[in-house]
Structures are given as structure tokens and as C-alpha cells.
Amino acid sequence: MTRHAFKQVDVFTPVPYLGNPVAVVLDAAGMDAATMQRFTDWTNLSEATFVLPPVHPEADYRLRIFCPGRELPFAGHPTLGSCHAWLETGGRPKRGDVIVQECAAGLVPVRRENGRLAFQAPPRLRSGPLDDADVDRIVRGLGLRQADVVAHACNPTAGGSTVRSSASWRRTRQAVSATSRCALSSPARPG
């Protein structure tokens, strides 16, 4: 069995254990998708990423992003955490302070400025409302009523869906924590 080094990175904070964690496998060459998925599920984190040599000539590295149960075309905090880990372990961008990540959603420029990283999100792969079957599945899965849904849309950059609900914020938060397939938001949040 081949060993692969990985880092767990706290994104959005310099303080350990206070960020949004992501597991980053730094040299994933030779790993197949099934192994990547097993590793991701094992970490018990919201995402794990796998750094690979780029295919596109403009990219500095290629990244595959997985969450429990499936691969994502793109996700924000895994992009930042993976870029940080790549740079920290000696990655050298071709274009100075602009790192180009290749992922299933395309090329993602990540800018490094004053010790911080920021990215330009890739274009949406799909937009518009969800199919009725998807809305029904989400409503059932979150224990909502169809009447609770006030809006819904495809959110392809995160690989899922967004459903706006009239349900209470507390019920909404509990529902969101129970699923990784969609984000659910409420029109009003208590102060």
C-alpha cells in the first residue's frame, strides 16, 4: 500500500482548532476515486482534497475535492486550505502571487496578498431552479413541508442546492447540520 502525506488545515483562522478544517493529501498521484472517497469518509470532515500534477498548461496544480459520499467540482474553503498547504510545502506558482488551481469546475485563480489568499470563483456549471424531484427529496430529507419552501436554486459551485425556507432559523440550522447535500436558509434570523 502506498503512503500519502496529508495535512489538516484550519481555514479562515491562524488559531488551531478554530477554523473550518480540510484534509489535504499533498501528493495524490496514483490514488483512484474510490480510495479518495474512502479517505474522505474516514476523516469525518466536511471535505478532503487531493493535490495532483496539473493537466492544463496554465495550472500550478490540479485539485480533486470530495465530501462524504461524493466528489465536488469546486468548493471555497477547500480551495483556500489546499492552496495554503501546497505553498507551505514548497509549491511555487508560475505567475508570482497568482496561483492557478485546476479542478473539475475549471481554472481557479487564487491571489496571495499580505499573507492572505483569495480566489475568483469559477463560472457556474448550471443555474436556475431545481427540478421538482430534487425539491421533493430535499423537503422530505429535511423534514419540511412543501409550503415551507419559498425559493430554490441550483448551487453548482458547491455541488449542491440552495433552498430558502420559511421554517424557523433553529429548525433550519438543525436541518442543515443533518445534510451535506443542500444549504437551507431562512428569510429572517433572530438577533
Backbone as a printed PyTorch tensor [residue, N CA C, xyz], in Angstrom:
tensor([[[  0.8490,  -1.1840,   0.0000],
         [  0.0000,   0.0000,   0.0000],
         [  0.8890,   1.2380,   0.0000]],

        [[  0.6110,   2.1710,  -0.8990],
         [  1.3550,   3.4210,  -0.9920],
         [  0.8960,   4.3710,   0.1050]],

        [[  1.8490,   5.0580,   0.7100],
         [  1.5250,   6.0490,   1.7380],
         [  1.4880,   7.4290,   1.0950]],

        [[  0.5420,   8.2420,   1.5470],
         [  0.3850,   9.5990,   1.0420],
         [  0.3520,  10.5520,   2.2300]],

        [[  1.2220,  11.5520,   2.2330],
         [  1.2300,  12.5510,   3.3030],
         [  0.0060,  13.4440,   3.1760]],

        [[ -0.5290,  13.8390,   4.3180],
         [ -1.6210,  14.8060,   4.2880],
         [ -1.4980,  15.7640,   5.4590]],

        [[ -2.1140,  16.9220,   5.2860],
         [ -2.1750,  17.9470,   6.3260],
         [ -3.6380,  18.2270,   6.6240]],

        [[ -3.9260,  18.5210,   7.8710],
         [ -5.2410,  19.0510,   8.1950],
         [ -5.0530,  20.5440,   8.4100]],

        [[ -5.7570,  21.3490,   7.6220],
         [ -5.5750,  22.7920,   7.6140],
         [ -6.8170,  23.4510,   8.2100]],

        [[ -6.5940,  24.4060,   9.1260],
         [ -7.6780,  25.2340,   9.6580],
         [ -7.8010,  26.4580,   8.7520]],

        [[ -8.8790,  26.5480,   8.0090],
         [ -9.0910,  27.6500,   7.0780],
         [ -9.8450,  28.7740,   7.8020]],

        [[ -9.5610,  30.0060,   7.4490],
         [-10.1910,  31.2170,   7.9670],
         [ -9.7150,  31.6290,   9.3500]],

        [[ -8.6140,  31.0660,   9.8490],
         [ -8.0880,  31.4810,  11.1450],
         [ -6.6190,  31.0820,  11.2630]],

        [[ -5.8440,  31.8750,  12.0020],
         [ -4.4720,  31.4520,  12.3100],
         [ -4.4150,  30.6400,  13.6060]],

        [[ -5.5510,  30.4970,  14.2930],
         [ -5.6030,  29.8220,  15.5860],
         [ -6.0110,  28.3580,  15.3830]],

        [[ -5.1550,  27.4110,  15.8290],
         [ -5.5030,  25.9900,  15.6740],
         [ -6.8470,  25.6430,  16.3200]],

        [[ -7.5910,  24.7950,  15.6490],
         [ -8.8710,  24.2440,  16.1080],
         [-10.0310,  25.2360,  16.0990]],

        [[ -9.8420,  26.4110,  15.5020],
         [-10.9350,  27.3880,  15.4400],
         [-11.4110,  27.6470,  14.0130]],

        [[-10.7640,  27.0490,  13.0270],
         [-11.1250,  27.3060,  11.6440],
         [-12.0720,  26.2690,  11.0920]],

        [[-12.2320,  26.3230,   9.7950],
         [-13.0270,  25.3450,   9.0680],
         [-12.0230,  24.3290,   8.5120]],

        [[-11.9520,  23.1210,   9.0740],
         [-10.8860,  22.1930,   8.6920],
         [-11.1050,  21.5190,   7.3430]],

        [[ -9.9810,  21.2260,   6.7000],
         [ -9.9810,  20.4330,   5.4750],
         [ -8.7380,  19.5490,   5.5150]],

        [[ -8.8760,  18.3050,   5.1070],
         [ -7.7300,  17.4020,   4.9780],
         [ -7.2000,  17.5380,   3.5620]],

        [[ -5.8820,  17.7360,   3.4290],
         [ -5.2590,  17.9410,   2.1260],
         [ -4.2060,  16.8520,   1.9150]],

        [[ -4.4470,  15.9560,   0.9610],
         [ -3.4570,  14.9520,   0.5770],
         [ -2.5600,  15.6230,  -0.4500]],

        [[ -1.2850,  15.7570,  -0.1000],
         [ -0.3770,  16.6030,  -0.8760],
         [  0.1450,  15.9780,  -2.1500]],

        [[  0.2650,  14.6840,  -2.2130],
         [  0.7190,  14.0170,  -3.4440],
         [ -0.1950,  12.8340,  -3.6800]],

        [[ -1.2930,  13.1010,  -4.3580],
         [ -2.3200,  12.0740,  -4.5420],
         [ -2.1310,  11.2740,  -5.8250]],

        [[ -1.0050,  11.4570,  -6.4930],
         [ -0.7520,  10.6920,  -7.7270],
         [ -0.8720,   9.2090,  -7.4290]],

        [[ -1.6060,   8.5220,  -8.2700],
         [ -1.7920,   7.0800,  -8.1060],
         [ -3.0200,   6.6970,  -7.3000]],

        [[ -3.6740,   7.6500,  -6.6530],
         [ -4.9000,   7.3390,  -5.8970],
         [ -6.0900,   7.3540,  -6.8530]],

        [[ -6.9350,   6.3460,  -6.7570],
         [ -8.1490,   6.3480,  -7.5750],
         [ -9.2900,   7.0170,  -6.8060]],

        [[-10.3770,   7.2840,  -7.4880],
         [-11.5070,   7.9890,  -6.8930],
         [-12.0900,   7.2300,  -5.7040]],

        [[-12.1520,   5.9190,  -5.7800],
         [-12.7060,   5.1350,  -4.6700],
         [-11.8510,   5.2890,  -3.4150]],

        [[-10.5360,   5.2970,  -3.5720],
         [ -9.6420,   5.4730,  -2.4330],
         [ -9.7750,   6.8850,  -1.8710]],

        [[ -9.8950,   7.8700,  -2.7510],
         [-10.0920,   9.2480,  -2.2980],
         [-11.3830,   9.3620,  -1.4960]],

        [[-12.4320,   8.7230,  -1.9720],
         [-13.7110,   8.7790,  -1.2580],
         [-13.6160,   8.0890,   0.0940]],

        [[-12.9660,   6.9260,   0.1500],
         [-12.8000,   6.2250,   1.4340],
         [-12.0190,   7.0840,   2.4250]],

        [[-10.9450,   7.7070,   1.9530],
         [-10.1560,   8.5700,   2.8220],
         [-11.0110,   9.7250,   3.3420]],

        [[-11.7540,  10.3590,   2.4530],
         [-12.6140,  11.4800,   2.8410],
         [-13.6120,  11.0500,   3.8990]],

        [[-14.2740,   9.9350,   3.6770],
         [-15.2530,   9.4460,   4.6470],
         [-14.5800,   9.1510,   5.9850]],

        [[-13.3560,   8.6250,   5.9520],
         [-12.6090,   8.2820,   7.1680],
         [-12.2590,   9.5220,   7.9860]],

        [[-11.9440,  10.6490,   7.3110],
         [-11.5350,  11.8480,   8.0480],
         [-12.6590,  12.4310,   8.8870]],

        [[-13.9010,  12.1680,   8.5090],
         [-15.0580,  12.7060,   9.2090],
         [-15.0920,  14.2440,   9.1590]],

        [[-14.4980,  14.8070,   8.1190],
         [-14.5340,  16.2490,   7.8930],
         [-15.5230,  16.5490,   6.7700]],

        [[-15.8680,  17.8140,   6.6100],
         [-16.8140,  18.1590,   5.5470],
         [-16.2030,  17.9690,   4.1650]],

        [[-14.8720,  18.1510,   4.0260],
         [-14.2010,  17.9160,   2.7550],
         [-12.7730,  17.4450,   2.9710]],

        [[-12.2900,  16.7410,   1.9640],
         [-10.8660,  16.3960,   1.8470],
         [-10.4830,  16.6630,   0.4000]],

        [[ -9.2310,  17.0790,   0.2030],
         [ -8.7740,  17.3990,  -1.1470],
         [ -7.5340,  16.5840,  -1.4880]],

        [[ -7.2930,  16.4700,  -2.7900],
         [ -6.2160,  15.6350,  -3.2940],
         [ -5.4640,  16.4210,  -4.3590]],

        [[ -4.2050,  16.7660,  -4.0500],
         [ -3.3710,  17.5650,  -4.9330],
         [ -2.6760,  16.6450,  -5.9300]],

        [[ -2.8030,  16.9890,  -7.2050],
         [ -2.2530,  16.1850,  -8.3000],
         [ -1.4760,  17.0860,  -9.2540]],

        [[ -0.6300,  16.5090, -10.0840],
         [  0.0240,  17.3210, -11.1130],
         [ -1.0330,  17.9010, -12.0500]],

        [[ -0.8260,  19.1130, -12.5350],
         [ -1.8260,  19.7200, -13.4260],
         [ -1.8460,  19.0480, -14.7940]],

        [[ -2.9870,  19.1300, -15.4490],
         [ -3.1280,  18.6930, -16.8330],
         [ -3.0760,  19.9260, -17.7330]],

        [[ -3.7550,  20.9860, -17.3190],
         [ -3.7930,  22.2220, -18.0950],
         [ -2.4540,  22.9530, -17.9630]],

        [[ -1.8930,  23.4440, -19.0530],
         [ -0.5660,  24.0790, -19.0010],
         [ -0.5010,  25.3540, -18.1560]],

        [[ -1.6310,  26.0420, -17.9430],
         [ -1.6240,  27.2630, -17.1420],
         [ -1.7560,  26.9980, -15.6450]],

        [[ -2.1130,  25.7650, -15.2700],
         [ -2.3600,  25.4560, -13.8600],
         [ -1.0620,  25.1460, -13.1200]],

        [[ -1.0590,  25.5030, -11.8350],
         [  0.0640,  25.1690, -10.9590],
         [ -0.1000,  23.7780, -10.3540]],

        [[ -1.3230,  23.3950, -10.0850],
         [ -1.6330,  22.0500,  -9.5770],
         [ -3.0870,  21.7430,  -9.9140]],

        [[ -3.4250,  20.4710,  -9.8230],
         [ -4.8160,  20.0360, -10.0400],
         [ -5.3570,  19.5810,  -8.6960]],

        [[ -6.6210,  19.8420,  -8.4400],
         [ -7.2260,  19.5000,  -7.1600],
         [ -8.5300,  18.7500,  -7.3760]],

        [[ -8.6680,  17.6370,  -6.6610],
         [ -9.9470,  16.9340,  -6.6070],
         [-10.4900,  17.1370,  -5.2020]],

        [[-11.7640,  17.4530,  -5.1140],
         [-12.4070,  17.8080,  -3.8530],
         [-13.5290,  16.8040,  -3.5910]],

        [[-13.4870,  16.1860,  -2.4130],
         [-14.5080,  15.2200,  -2.0310],
         [-15.1620,  15.6410,  -0.7200]],

        [[-16.4290,  15.3230,  -0.5800],
         [-17.1400,  15.4340,   0.6850],
         [-17.6990,  14.0400,   0.9640]],

        [[-18.2310,  13.7870,   2.1470],
         [-18.7740,  12.4560,   2.3950],
         [-19.7970,  12.0690,   1.3210]],

        [[-19.5330,  10.9900,   0.6370],
         [-20.4800,  10.4590,  -0.3320],
         [-20.2860,  10.8340,  -1.7810]],

        [[-19.4830,  11.8910,  -2.0760],
         [-19.3590,  12.2700,  -3.4830],
         [-18.2220,  13.2700,  -3.7110]],

        [[-17.8970,  13.4420,  -4.9940],
         [-16.9000,  14.4210,  -5.4070],
         [-17.5970,  15.7250,  -5.7760]],

        [[-16.9400,  16.8440,  -5.4770],
         [-17.4610,  18.1700,  -5.7990],
         [-16.6300,  18.7970,  -6.9190]],

        [[-17.2530,  19.5710,  -7.8060],
         [-16.4660,  20.2280,  -8.8520],
         [-15.6210,  21.3720,  -8.2970]],

        [[-16.0910,  22.0140,  -7.2120],
         [-15.4010,  23.1550,  -6.6240],
         [-15.9810,  23.3960,  -5.2360]],

        [[-15.1730,  23.9110,  -4.3370],
         [-15.6430,  24.3640,  -3.0280],
         [-14.6420,  25.3900,  -2.5100]],

        [[-15.1500,  26.3990,  -1.8330],
         [-14.3400,  27.5410,  -1.4270],
         [-13.2770,  27.2680,  -0.3890]],

        [[-13.6760,  26.8280,   0.8110],
         [-12.6520,  26.6770,   1.8440],
         [-11.6540,  25.5700,   1.5210]],

        [[-12.0440,  24.4960,   0.8350],
         [-11.0240,  23.5290,   0.4110],
         [-10.0270,  24.1100,  -0.5910]],

        [[-10.4880,  25.0450,  -1.4310],
         [ -9.5800,  25.7080,  -2.3670],
         [ -8.5220,  26.4980,  -1.6050]],

        [[ -8.9510,  27.2870,  -0.6260],
         [ -8.0110,  28.0990,   0.1430],
         [ -7.0750,  27.2370,   0.9850]],

        [[ -7.6250,  26.2450,   1.6650],
         [ -6.7950,  25.3740,   2.5110],
         [ -5.7900,  24.5750,   1.7070]],

        [[ -6.1900,  24.0990,   0.5530],
         [ -5.2940,  23.3090,  -0.2970],
         [ -4.1830,  24.1770,  -0.8670]],

        [[ -4.5310,  25.3860,  -1.2910],
         [ -3.5230,  26.2980,  -1.8070],
         [ -2.5150,  26.6320,  -0.7120]],

        [[ -2.9940,  26.8980,   0.4990],
         [ -2.1160,  27.1840,   1.6310],
         [ -1.1560,  26.0130,   1.8730]],

        [[ -1.6960,  24.7960,   1.9130],
         [ -0.8560,  23.6100,   2.1530],
         [  0.1510,  23.4160,   1.0250]],

        [[ -0.2800,  23.6230,  -0.2170],
         [  0.6150,  23.4770,  -1.3740],
         [  1.7680,  24.4600,  -1.2800]],

        [[  1.4650,  25.7260,  -0.9640],
         [  2.5110,  26.7410,  -0.8180],
         [  3.4250,  26.4310,   0.3700]],

        [[  2.8340,  26.0240,   1.4850],
         [  3.5930,  25.7380,   2.7070],
         [  4.5750,  24.5880,   2.5270]],

        [[  4.2570,  23.6770,   1.6280],
         [  5.1340,  22.5170,   1.4000],
         [  6.0390,  22.7040,   0.1860]],

        [[  6.2040,  23.9520,  -0.2420],
         [  7.1760,  24.2380,  -1.2910],
         [  6.6280,  24.4740,  -2.6780]],

        [[  5.3120,  24.4940,  -2.8450],
         [  4.7390,  24.7770,  -4.1610],
         [  5.1410,  26.1640,  -4.6320]],

        [[  5.5190,  26.2620,  -5.8920],
         [  5.9530,  27.5450,  -6.4640],
         [  5.0610,  27.8920,  -7.6560]],

        [[  4.2780,  28.9730,  -7.5170],
         [  3.3990,  29.3670,  -8.6260],
         [  4.1890,  29.8640,  -9.8270]],

        [[  3.6210,  29.6250, -11.0010],
         [  4.2490,  30.0590, -12.2530],
         [  4.1680,  31.5660, -12.4350]],

        [[  3.1720,  32.2050, -11.7970],
         [  2.9190,  33.6250, -12.0080],
         [  2.9850,  34.4330, -10.7060]],

        [[  4.0590,  34.3300,  -9.9730],
         [  4.2540,  35.1560,  -8.7770],
         [  3.2050,  34.9200,  -7.7100]],

        [[  2.3950,  35.9230,  -7.4550],
         [  1.4100,  35.8340,  -6.3830],
         [  0.0310,  35.3910,  -6.8500]],

        [[ -0.0670,  34.8740,  -8.0590],
         [ -1.3210,  34.2920,  -8.5390],
         [ -1.0820,  32.8030,  -8.7750]],

        [[ -1.7710,  31.9970,  -7.9930],
         [ -1.6870,  30.5480,  -8.0980],
         [ -2.9040,  30.1040,  -8.9030]],

        [[ -2.7180,  29.2050,  -9.8430],
         [ -3.8430,  28.7380, -10.6500],
         [ -4.1290,  27.2760, -10.3030]],

        [[ -5.3090,  27.0860,  -9.7280],
         [ -5.7660,  25.7420,  -9.3690],
         [ -6.6450,  25.2060, -10.4950]],

        [[ -6.3930,  23.9820, -10.8830],
         [ -7.2390,  23.2900, -11.8590],
         [ -8.1340,  22.3410, -11.0800]],

        [[ -9.4430,  22.4050, -11.3360],
         [-10.3760,  21.4870, -10.6890],
         [-11.4780,  21.1530, -11.6930]],

        [[-12.4420,  20.3640, -11.2810],
         [-13.4950,  19.9350, -12.2010],
         [-14.3300,  21.1070, -12.7250]],

        [[-14.3190,  22.2320, -12.0050],
         [-15.0710,  23.4070, -12.4550],
         [-14.2390,  24.2960, -13.3640]],

        [[-12.9780,  23.9530, -13.5920],
         [-12.1230,  24.7500, -14.4650],
         [-10.9130,  25.2990, -13.7340]],

        [[-10.3490,  26.3610, -14.2880],
         [ -9.1820,  27.0120, -13.6800],
         [ -9.6580,  28.0710, -12.6900]],

        [[ -9.0700,  28.0410, -11.4870],
         [ -9.4460,  28.9730, -10.4230],
         [ -8.2100,  29.7600, -10.0030]],

        [[ -8.1470,  31.0560, -10.3450],
         [ -7.0190,  31.8700,  -9.8840],
         [ -7.1500,  32.1550,  -8.3790]],

        [[ -6.0600,  31.9390,  -7.6510],
         [ -6.0020,  32.2290,  -6.2220],
         [ -4.9100,  33.2800,  -6.0420]],

        [[ -5.2830,  34.4140,  -5.4810],
         [ -4.3420,  35.5210,  -5.3040],
         [ -3.7800,  35.5000,  -3.8960]],

        [[ -2.4640,  35.6830,  -3.7860],
         [ -1.7860,  35.7670,  -2.4930],
         [ -1.3820,  37.2190,  -2.2750]],

        [[ -1.8720,  37.8010,  -1.1730],
         [ -1.5850,  39.2030,  -0.8860],
         [ -1.5440,  39.4140,   0.6220]],

        [[ -0.4280,  39.9560,   1.1060],
         [ -0.2550,  40.2260,   2.5430],
         [ -0.5320,  39.0010,   3.4070]],

        [[ -0.0510,  37.8470,   2.9700],
         [ -0.2160,  36.6280,   3.7450],
         [ -1.6000,  36.0200,   3.6940]],

        [[ -2.4770,  36.5500,   2.8650],
         [ -3.8420,  36.0140,   2.7420],
         [ -4.0710,  35.5090,   1.3340]],

        [[ -5.0070,  34.5770,   1.2310],
         [ -5.3720,  34.0220,  -0.0720],
         [ -6.8160,  34.3860,  -0.3890]],

        [[ -7.0810,  34.6800,  -1.6420],
         [ -8.4450,  34.9540,  -2.1100],
         [ -8.5750,  34.3730,  -3.5100]],

        [[ -9.7520,  33.8910,  -3.8520],
         [ -9.9360,  33.2820,  -5.1710],
         [-11.0690,  33.9530,  -5.9190]],

        [[-11.0250,  33.7650,  -7.2120],
         [-12.1240,  34.1670,  -8.0800],
         [-12.8980,  32.8970,  -8.3910]],

        [[-14.1530,  32.8560,  -7.9840],
         [-14.9600,  31.6440,  -8.1680],
         [-15.1030,  31.3220,  -9.6540]],

        [[-15.1150,  30.0430,  -9.9850],
         [-15.3040,  29.6540, -11.3880],
         [-16.7370,  29.9220, -11.8330]],

        [[-16.9570,  29.9760, -13.1340],
         [-18.3280,  30.1830, -13.6130],
         [-19.2230,  29.0050, -13.2240]],

        [[-20.4810,  29.3020, -13.0620],
         [-21.4440,  28.2500, -12.7120],
         [-21.5650,  27.2420, -13.8490]],

        [[-21.6330,  25.9830, -13.4640],
         [-21.8170,  24.9240, -14.4510],
         [-23.2900,  24.7720, -14.8110]],

        [[-24.1490,  25.1620, -13.8910],
         [-25.5900,  25.0730, -14.0890],
         [-26.2190,  26.1310, -13.2000]],

        [[-27.3220,  26.7020, -13.6240],
         [-28.0200,  27.6690, -12.7940],
         [-29.5100,  27.4950, -12.9930]],

        [[-30.2570,  28.2420, -12.2180],
         [-31.7010,  28.1880, -12.3460],
         [-32.3420,  27.3590, -11.2550]],

        [[-33.6430,  27.1750, -11.3530],
         [-34.3640,  26.4400, -10.3100],
         [-34.0490,  24.9420, -10.3360]],

        [[-34.2950,  24.3030,  -9.2110],
         [-34.1190,  22.8600,  -9.1080],
         [-35.2760,  22.1370,  -9.7810]],

        [[-35.0420,  20.9030, -10.1480],
         [-36.1180,  20.0570, -10.6500],
         [-37.0690,  19.7400,  -9.4970]],

        [[-38.3400,  19.5240,  -9.8100],
         [-39.3280,  19.2120,  -8.7740],
         [-38.9260,  17.9970,  -7.9480]],

        [[-38.3630,  16.9890,  -8.5880],
         [-37.9550,  15.7730,  -7.8620],
         [-36.8700,  16.0860,  -6.8400]],

        [[-35.9280,  16.9830,  -7.1830],
         [-34.8790,  17.3810,  -6.2370],
         [-35.4700,  18.1260,  -5.0530]],

        [[-36.3900,  19.0440,  -5.3200],
         [-37.0240,  19.7990,  -4.2390],
         [-37.7750,  18.8410,  -3.3200]],

        [[-38.5280,  17.9090,  -3.8790],
         [-39.2670,  16.9340,  -3.0650],
         [-38.3270,  16.1250,  -2.1870]],

        [[-37.2080,  15.6750,  -2.7460],
         [-36.2480,  14.8850,  -1.9820],
         [-35.6430,  15.7110,  -0.8400]],

        [[-35.3080,  16.9560,  -1.1040],
         [-34.7260,  17.8250,  -0.0770],
         [-35.7460,  18.1040,   1.0240]],

        [[-36.9600,  18.4280,   0.6440],
         [-38.0150,  18.7120,   1.6250],
         [-38.2350,  17.5020,   2.5280]],

        [[-38.3540,  16.3160,   1.9280],
         [-38.5360,  15.0950,   2.7280],
         [-37.3320,  14.8490,   3.6330]],

        [[-36.1430,  15.0030,   3.0790],
         [-34.9260,  14.7340,   3.8430],
         [-34.7300,  15.6630,   5.0210]],

        [[-35.2380,  16.8850,   4.9130],
         [-35.0710,  17.8620,   5.9930],
         [-36.2910,  17.9550,   6.8980]],

        [[-37.3010,  17.1580,   6.5990],
         [-38.4870,  17.1560,   7.4530],
         [-39.3060,  18.4310,   7.3460]],

        [[-39.2800,  19.0590,   6.1760],
         [-40.0550,  20.2710,   5.9610],
         [-41.3350,  19.9480,   5.2110]],

        [[-42.1860,  20.9460,   5.1170],
         [-43.3750,  20.8390,   4.2810],
         [-43.0940,  21.5530,   2.9720]],

        [[-43.7140,  21.1460,   1.9120],
         [-43.5500,  21.8060,   0.6130],
         [-43.8740,  23.2940,   0.7330]],

        [[-44.8510,  23.6340,   1.5850],
         [-45.2480,  25.0320,   1.7790],
         [-44.1510,  25.8580,   2.4520]],

        [[-43.1750,  25.1990,   3.1190],
         [-42.0680,  25.9170,   3.7650],
         [-41.0770,  26.4720,   2.7520]],

        [[-41.0440,  25.9260,   1.5560],
         [-40.0760,  26.3450,   0.5540],
         [-40.5850,  27.6040,  -0.1340]],

        [[-39.7950,  28.6800,  -0.0140],
         [-40.1800,  29.9310,  -0.6630],
         [-39.3370,  30.2060,  -1.9060]],

        [[-38.1780,  29.5190,  -2.0430],
         [-37.3400,  29.6650,  -3.2310],
         [-36.3250,  28.5310,  -3.2480]],

        [[-35.8300,  28.2080,  -4.4350],
         [-34.7890,  27.1890,  -4.5560],
         [-34.0070,  27.4380,  -5.8280]],

        [[-32.7310,  27.0230,  -5.8090],
         [-31.8780,  27.2140,  -6.9840],
         [-30.7140,  26.2510,  -6.9360]],

        [[-30.1890,  25.9730,  -8.0980],
         [-29.0000,  25.1460,  -8.2150],
         [-27.8090,  25.9400,  -7.6880]],

        [[-26.9300,  25.2780,  -6.9500],
         [-25.6970,  25.8900,  -6.4460],
         [-24.5450,  24.9960,  -6.8830]],

        [[-24.2050,  25.0010,  -8.1640],
         [-23.2790,  24.0210,  -8.7070],
         [-21.8360,  24.1810,  -8.2520]],

        [[-21.4180,  25.3830,  -7.8490],
         [-20.0240,  25.5240,  -7.4380],
         [-19.7600,  24.7370,  -6.1680]],

        [[-20.7900,  24.4980,  -5.3620],
         [-20.6260,  23.6760,  -4.1690],
         [-21.1560,  22.2650,  -4.3990]],

        [[-21.6160,  21.9850,  -5.5890],
         [-22.0890,  20.6440,  -5.8990],
         [-23.4360,  20.3150,  -5.3080]],

        [[-24.2160,  21.2920,  -4.9450],
         [-25.4850,  21.0010,  -4.2980],
         [-26.5760,  21.9520,  -4.6930]],

        [[-27.4620,  22.2180,  -3.7460],
         [-28.6390,  23.0150,  -3.9940],
         [-28.8130,  24.0080,  -2.8720]],

        [[-29.5460,  25.0720,  -3.1410],
         [-29.9150,  26.0200,  -2.1100],
         [-31.4270,  26.0870,  -2.0870]],

        [[-31.9680,  25.9630,  -0.8870],
         [-33.4110,  26.0380,  -0.7070],
         [-33.6760,  27.0990,   0.3480]],

        [[-34.4970,  28.0820,   0.0300],
         [-34.8730,  29.0920,   1.0240],
         [-36.1840,  28.6380,   1.6430]],

        [[-36.2280,  28.6810,   2.9740],
         [-37.3640,  28.1450,   3.6930],
         [-37.9680,  29.1850,   4.6150]],

        [[-39.2430,  29.0660,   4.8460],
         [-39.9050,  29.9220,   5.8220],
         [-39.8920,  29.2700,   7.2020]],

        [[-39.2790,  28.1050,   7.3310],
         [-39.1850,  27.4150,   8.6230],
         [-38.3490,  28.2500,   9.5830]],

        [[-38.4730,  27.9880,  10.8620],
         [-37.7240,  28.7530,  11.8580],
         [-36.2230,  28.5810,  11.6580]],

        [[-35.4520,  29.5970,  12.0760],
         [-33.9930,  29.5500,  11.9300],
         [-33.4210,  28.3490,  12.6720]],

        [[-33.8820,  28.0730,  13.8790],
         [-33.3500,  26.9410,  14.6510],
         [-33.6130,  25.6300,  13.9200]],

        [[-34.8350,  25.4470,  13.4360],
         [-35.1670,  24.2250,  12.7020],
         [-34.3300,  24.1380,  11.4280]],

        [[-34.1270,  25.2760,  10.7880],
         [-33.3220,  25.3190,   9.5760],
         [-31.8880,  24.9170,   9.8850]],

        [[-31.2920,  25.4860,  10.9370],
         [-29.9100,  25.1580,  11.2900],
         [-29.7550,  23.6760,  11.6010]],

        [[-30.6990,  23.1110,  12.3280],
         [-30.6380,  21.6840,  12.6400],
         [-30.7310,  20.8600,  11.3640]],

        [[-31.5880,  21.2720,  10.4590],
         [-31.7530,  20.5470,   9.2030],
         [-30.4820,  20.6080,   8.3730]],

        [[-29.8470,  21.7830,   8.3320],
         [-28.6300,  21.9220,   7.5420],
         [-27.5220,  21.0570,   8.1090]],

        [[-27.4120,  20.9950,   9.4330],
         [-26.3370,  20.2020,  10.0180],
         [-26.5550,  18.7110,   9.7590]],

        [[-27.7550,  18.3280,   9.4150],
         [-28.0490,  16.9240,   9.1750],
         [-27.8240,  16.4970,   7.7320]],

        [[-27.4940,  17.4340,   6.8570],
         [-27.3140,  17.0680,   5.4580],
         [-26.1510,  17.8070,   4.8290]],

        [[-25.4580,  17.1610,   3.9320],
         [-24.3920,  17.8450,   3.1960],
         [-24.8090,  18.0640,   1.7460]],

        [[-26.0270,  17.7060,   1.3970],
         [-26.4630,  17.7930,   0.0070],
         [-27.0640,  19.1400,  -0.3560]],

        [[-27.4550,  19.9340,   0.6300],
         [-28.0160,  21.2280,   0.2710],
         [-27.7870,  22.2200,   1.3860]],

        [[-27.9100,  23.4580,   1.0520],
         [-27.8740,  24.5100,   2.0480],
         [-29.2800,  25.0600,   2.1690]],

        [[-29.7050,  25.2970,   3.3620],
         [-31.0620,  25.7640,   3.5900],
         [-30.9660,  27.0590,   4.3630]],

        [[-31.6390,  28.0810,   3.9240],
         [-31.5760,  29.3450,   4.6320],
         [-32.9700,  29.8470,   4.9410]],

        [[-33.0550,  30.6510,   5.9650],
         [-34.3220,  31.2080,   6.3900],
         [-34.3550,  32.6910,   6.0510]],

        [[-35.5180,  33.2490,   5.7250],
         [-35.5650,  34.6530,   5.3650],
         [-35.2040,  35.5780,   6.5190]],

        [[-35.4470,  35.1730,   7.7330],
         [-35.1570,  36.0340,   8.8850],
         [-34.3900,  35.2370,   9.9290]],

        [[-33.3730,  35.8520,  10.4690],
         [-32.5640,  35.1980,  11.5020],
         [-32.7560,  35.9870,  12.7960]],

        [[-33.0970,  35.2830,  13.9080],
         [-33.2950,  36.0180,  15.1550],
         [-31.9930,  36.6710,  15.6030]],

        [[-32.1350,  37.8500,  16.2330],
         [-30.9790,  38.6170,  16.6890],
         [-30.3760,  38.1440,  17.9670]]])
